[in-house]
Amino acid sequence: PVNRPFEITFENQEGVPHNVAFFEGRDANAPRILPPGETPVFPGPRSVTYRLPALKAGSYFFHCDAHTGSMTGQLIVRSR
């Protein structure tokens, strides 16, 4: 949703530590949306819900801090 806080639940189904770090731009050079303390790396199996602030429409890069080169994606925020 645009301009509304929202939640994303990340389900780590592996015994390997993972997280999701969200960035304000199209890559990890942009500032983080949430501070690192709010998106810690954690072992699975376990689910964690991230509470994100209201964001403008656009694409926001994310990655796993433990696997920055191989676990990446784009969060798309748009009006319905």
C-alpha atoms as a printed R data frame, in Angstrom:
   type eleno elety resid chain resno      x       y      z
1  ATOM     1    CA   PRO     A     1  0.000   0.000  0.000
2  ATOM     2    CA   VAL     A     2  1.099   3.571 -0.713
3  ATOM     3    CA   ASN     A     3  1.594   6.047  2.134
4  ATOM     4    CA   ARG     A     4  0.474   3.588  4.845
5  ATOM     5    CA   PRO     A     5  2.540   1.604  7.327
6  ATOM     6    CA   PHE     A     6  2.364  -2.131  6.617
7  ATOM     7    CA   GLU     A     7  3.782  -5.476  7.684
8  ATOM     8    CA   ILE     A     8  5.671  -8.190  5.828
9  ATOM     9    CA   THR     A     9  6.157 -11.647  7.332
10 ATOM    10    CA   PHE     A    10  9.354 -13.459  6.361
11 ATOM    11    CA   GLU     A    11  9.357 -17.208  6.891
12 ATOM    12    CA   ASN     A    12 12.821 -18.727  7.211
13 ATOM    13    CA   GLN     A    13 12.224 -22.412  6.532
14 ATOM    14    CA   GLU     A    14 15.903 -23.353  6.762
15 ATOM    15    CA   GLY     A    15 18.329 -23.878  9.621
16 ATOM    16    CA   VAL     A    16 20.547 -21.280  7.925
17 ATOM    17    CA   PRO     A    17 20.488 -17.709  9.311
18 ATOM    18    CA   HIS     A    18 18.597 -15.181  7.156
19 ATOM    19    CA   ASN     A    19 16.847 -11.818  7.374
20 ATOM    20    CA   VAL     A    20 15.440  -9.173  5.064
21 ATOM    21    CA   ALA     A    21 17.051  -5.723  4.946
22 ATOM    22    CA   PHE     A    22 15.030  -3.075  3.090
23 ATOM    23    CA   PHE     A    23 16.611  -0.039  1.400
24 ATOM    24    CA   GLU     A    24 15.196   3.320  0.276
25 ATOM    25    CA   GLY     A    25 16.489   2.957 -3.281
26 ATOM    26    CA   ARG     A    26 17.231   0.459 -6.011
27 ATOM    27    CA   ASP     A    27 20.335  -1.051 -4.354
28 ATOM    28    CA   ALA     A    28 22.107  -1.519 -1.022
29 ATOM    29    CA   ASN     A    29 23.943   1.816 -1.398
30 ATOM    30    CA   ALA     A    30 20.726   3.601 -0.369
31 ATOM    31    CA   PRO     A    31 19.879   4.153  3.305
32 ATOM    32    CA   ARG     A    32 18.075   1.351  5.100
33 ATOM    33    CA   ILE     A    33 14.358   1.734  5.688
34 ATOM    34    CA   LEU     A    34 14.666  -0.014  9.064
35 ATOM    35    CA   PRO     A    35 17.784   0.082 11.264
36 ATOM    36    CA   PRO     A    36 19.837  -3.161 11.380
37 ATOM    37    CA   GLY     A    37 18.661  -3.825 14.950
38 ATOM    38    CA   GLU     A    38 15.085  -4.136 13.670
39 ATOM    39    CA   THR     A    39 16.011  -6.731 11.020
40 ATOM    40    CA   PRO     A    40 18.468  -9.092 12.751
41 ATOM    41    CA   VAL     A    41 19.734 -12.244 11.054
42 ATOM    42    CA   PHE     A    42 18.036 -15.281 12.638
43 ATOM    43    CA   PRO     A    43 18.148 -19.065 12.207
44 ATOM    44    CA   GLY     A    44 15.117 -21.008 11.083
45 ATOM    45    CA   PRO     A    45 12.738 -22.486 11.041
46 ATOM    46    CA   ARG     A    46 11.051 -19.319 12.278
47 ATOM    47    CA   SER     A    47  8.917 -16.445 10.997
48 ATOM    48    CA   VAL     A    48  9.516 -12.763 11.697
49 ATOM    49    CA   THR     A    49  7.152  -9.900 10.916
50 ATOM    50    CA   TYR     A    50  8.711  -6.619  9.844
51 ATOM    51    CA   ARG     A    51  6.727  -3.416 10.389
52 ATOM    52    CA   LEU     A    52  7.561  -0.975  7.629
53 ATOM    53    CA   PRO     A    53  6.740   2.727  7.669
54 ATOM    54    CA   ALA     A    54  4.545   4.446  5.100
55 ATOM    55    CA   LEU     A    55  6.398   4.471  1.777
56 ATOM    56    CA   LYS     A    56  5.858   6.372 -1.451
57 ATOM    57    CA   ALA     A    57  5.030   4.454 -4.630
58 ATOM    58    CA   GLY     A    58  8.110   2.891 -6.172
59 ATOM    59    CA   SER     A    59 10.632   0.068 -6.030
60 ATOM    60    CA   TYR     A    60 12.711  -0.618 -2.933
61 ATOM    61    CA   PHE     A    61 15.680  -2.992 -2.925
62 ATOM    62    CA   PHE     A    62 15.994  -5.736 -0.326
63 ATOM    63    CA   HIS     A    63 18.529  -8.428  0.458
64 ATOM    64    CA   CYS     A    64 19.512 -10.912  3.137
65 ATOM    65    CA   ASP     A    65 22.402  -9.480  5.174
66 ATOM    66    CA   ALA     A    66 23.923 -12.974  5.438
67 ATOM    67    CA   HIS     A    67 23.739 -13.608  1.674
68 ATOM    68    CA   THR     A    68 23.920 -10.171  0.044
69 ATOM    69    CA   GLY     A    69 24.978 -11.361 -3.402
70 ATOM    70    CA   SER     A    70 22.507 -14.178 -3.880
71 ATOM    71    CA   MET     A    71 19.332 -13.302 -1.968
72 ATOM    72    CA   THR     A    72 18.006 -10.024 -3.357
73 ATOM    73    CA   GLY     A    73 14.787  -8.586 -4.686
74 ATOM    74    CA   GLN     A    74 12.528  -5.582 -5.137
75 ATOM    75    CA   LEU     A    75  9.660  -4.535 -2.904
76 ATOM    76    CA   ILE     A    76  7.059  -2.794 -5.074
77 ATOM    77    CA   VAL     A    77  4.843  -0.202 -3.377
78 ATOM    78    CA   ARG     A    78  1.903   0.927 -5.455
79 ATOM    79    CA   SER     A    79 -1.655   2.115 -5.231
80 ATOM    80    CA   ARG     A    80 -4.207  -0.581 -5.826
